[in-house]
Amino acid sequence: MLFERVLSACSKSVSLAVAALVLAFSCGQAVTASAGEMTVSAAASLTNAFAELKTAFEKSHQGLTVHTNFAASNPLLKQMQEGAPVDVFASADQETMDKAQKARLIKPESRRNFVSNTVVLIVPAQGKKFDSLADLTKARRIAVGSPESVPVGRYTRDALKSAGLWETLQPSFIYGNSVRQVLDYVARGEVDAGIVYATDARQRADKVDVCLTLTGHKPVTYPIAVATTGSNAAMGQAFVDFALSPEGQAILARYGFSRP
């Protein structure tokens, strides 16, 4: 009888211990899953640079998984407006970030300008060169970003309007839904010329040549901010801080971005 009581007591103790471990493990897993993931939505022109930035950030935050989402800035904003879970938003222009801030989709106090860029005219490698924007009147097909949804399209429109060429060249435009699509059109030789960011042209230097740098548009500065539609604001702020840090800026500089 005594042996049975001892055995019963031991069994209860073991059961309680196992239950406690299971509960602790389950709770721990839930916390880790919640705190260990985040989503960064960024302009298409940041694709290559943010791939390395993400790797470096994950390395310094063991157990964290960073999901990245790249597209033109306006579609990314629309995704957030429709409830997409986003912890960090990086746009290629101020206008899109202003809309996000007005809609309370970002934390205003976290908003920072973190890189700058330039807009360039490119042609297929070994293709016909254009020495000035006015020479584009000789082109049959010109790839540009759609001004309604792509920041580089708005910079392009402003620059060409400043040069008095926007309406003249419109019949030749082939619109891309992101700067990367514009770049691809030129790299594949499907158009005579295209207008993209200098950083994008740099990524396909074997396929495209830069003819000139555009002027007559607003400065190309990229803002970044913690989004309000995600669930990991702490890591979101940490990512923003990392992008602004010496290490983060060094990574971005390797891809041709300048300080704002």
N, C-alpha and C positions, 0 to 999 in steps of 0.2 A: 504493500500500500504506500509506504513511504517512498519507495522507488518510483511508483507510478505518479505520485504527487510532484516529485522532483522533475521527472521527465516531462510532465504536463506543463510545469512552470517554465522549464527550459524551452519547450516548444513554443509557448506563448511569447517568450522573450525574443526567440529567433524570428517568429512571425512579425512581431512589432518592429524589429530591426530591419527586416526585409521591406516591410511596408514603408518604413521611414526612408529607406534608401531609394525605393521606387518613386516616392513622392518628391524627394529632393531632386532626383534625376529628372523627373518630369518637369518640375518647376524650373530647374536649371536649363533644360532644353528649351522651354518656352521663352525664358529670358534671353538666352543666347540667340535664338532665332529672331527675336524682336530687335535686340540691340546689335546683332551681327550682320545686318543687311541694310543697304541704302541704295537709292536710285539717283543717278545724275543725268539730267537731260541737258544736252549741249548742242550748240549750233554745229552744222555739218562740217564747217571749216576747222573745227577743233578735234575732229575724229582721231587723227594720228597722235596729236600732242596729248590728248586726254587718255588715250590708251596707255601711254607710258606713265602719265600722272596717276592714273588709277592703280597701276601696278606698284608704284612707289608708295602710294598712300596705304594700300592694303598691307604692304610689307611692314610699315611702321605701326599698323593696327592689327595685330595678329587676331585671327578669327573673324575678321570683318570681310564681307563680300560686297563689292561695289558693282551694281548693275548700271550700265551706261546705255543711253538712248540718244541717237544722233539724227537730226533732221534739220530742215530750215527752221528758223526761229519762230515764225508764225504758227506752223503746225504744232510745234512743241507747246506753245502757249495755249492753243486750242485743246490739246490733250489735257493740260492742267485744268482748263475751264470745265472740262467734262469729267473731272474727278480723278484723273490719273495720279497714282501715288508717286510724288517726286519730292526728293529731299534737297536737291540743289538744281538751280536753273542758271545756265550760262547762255546769254544771247549774243548775237553778232552786232546788235545795234541798241541804242538807247530807247528808241521808240517802242520796241517790243517789250522791253523791261518796264517801261513806263506804264504800259497797258497792264502788265502783270501786277505791278504795284497798285494801280488804281483799283484793280479787281481783288486786291488783298490776297493775292496768290503767292506773295513773297513777304519776308520780314524786312521792312524798309531799313531798319538799323543795320542789317547784315549786308546790304547792297554795296558793292565796291567795283570800280573799274580795275581790271586785272591785266589786260593786254591791249595792244593796239596793232593795227594792220594797215596795209595799203592796197589800193585797187589797181590792177594792171590789165593791159590789153595783151592777149596772147594769140598765137597762131600755131598751127601744126608744125612740128619740127621740120626744118628744111622747106617750109611752105613760103608763100608770098608774104613779105614783110610790109607793114604799114608804118610809115614814119611819123604820121600825125593822125589825129582823130578824123580830120577832114578826108583823109585818104580812104576811110571806111566807106565812102560813097561808091567806091569801086568794088566793094565786096558784095557777093550774091547772098551769102548766109552768115549771120552774126549771132552767136549764142549769147544770151543774157539771162540773168535771173528775173523771174516774174516780180515786178515791183510790189504787187499786192501781197506776196507771201514770203519773199526772199530779200533779206537786207541788202545783199550785194546788188540786187536789182534796183533797189531804191538809190544806192550810191551811184550806180550806173546812170540811172535816169537823171539825177541831179547834175552829174558831170557832163552828160551829153546836152542837157538843157542849157547849162552854162556856156557850152561851146556852140549853141544854136543848131544842134544836129539831131535832137531827139525825134522830132516829127519827120525829118527827112529820112532817117535811117529805119524808122519803124517797119516799113514793108519788108525789110531784110531780116528782121528779128526772128530767131528761133528761141522760144522761152523754155527755161529749165526750172524745175520745181525745187532745186537746191543748187548751191554753188558747185557741188561735186558733179551734178548732172551736166552743168555747163562745161566744166573741165573735161568730162568724158567725151562730150560732143567734139571738142577741139582735139583731144588726144587721139580720137579715132579718125580724125580727118573728115568728119561729116559736115563741118562748117569751115568757112574761110578764116574766122576769127572769133574770139570770145572774150568776155570780161569777167575776171575772177579776182580773188585775193592773191596777193603775192605768195602767201604761205601755201596755197593750193597749187599754184604754178610750180613751186619748188618741189612738191611731192611727185610731180610728173615731168621733171626736167628733161628726161630722156625722150619725151613725146611732144612737148610743147616748148616754144620759144617766147620770151617776153619781149614785146616791142617797145612799150612805153608805160609810164605810170600816170594814172589819171589824177586830175585835180578838179576843183570846182564843186566838191561835195563836202559834207560834214566830216569831221575827223572820225576815223573808224576805230572806236574804242569799244571794247567788249565788257559789259557788266556781268557780275556773278552775284548770286544771292541765295540765301536759304529759303526754300519753298515752304509753303504752309500746308500743302496737300499730302505731305509724307508723314512718316511716324518716327523719324530718327533725326530730329532737329539738332541734337548734340553732335552727331557725326557730320551732319550737314554743315554746321558751323566750322567743325574741324577741317573739313575738306576745303571750304572757302579760305580758311586761314592758311592751309597748306599751299593752295594755288598762289597765294600772295607772298609766301615765304621765299627766302633765297633759294632753297632747293627746288621749290615749285617753279619759280621764275626761270631758273637755269634749264629746267626741262622744257618749258615753253619756248625759251630762246633757241633751243636746238632745232625747233621746227619753224624758225623764222619770225616768231612773234616778238614784238618789242614791248617795253614797259609802257603803261598808259601815260 
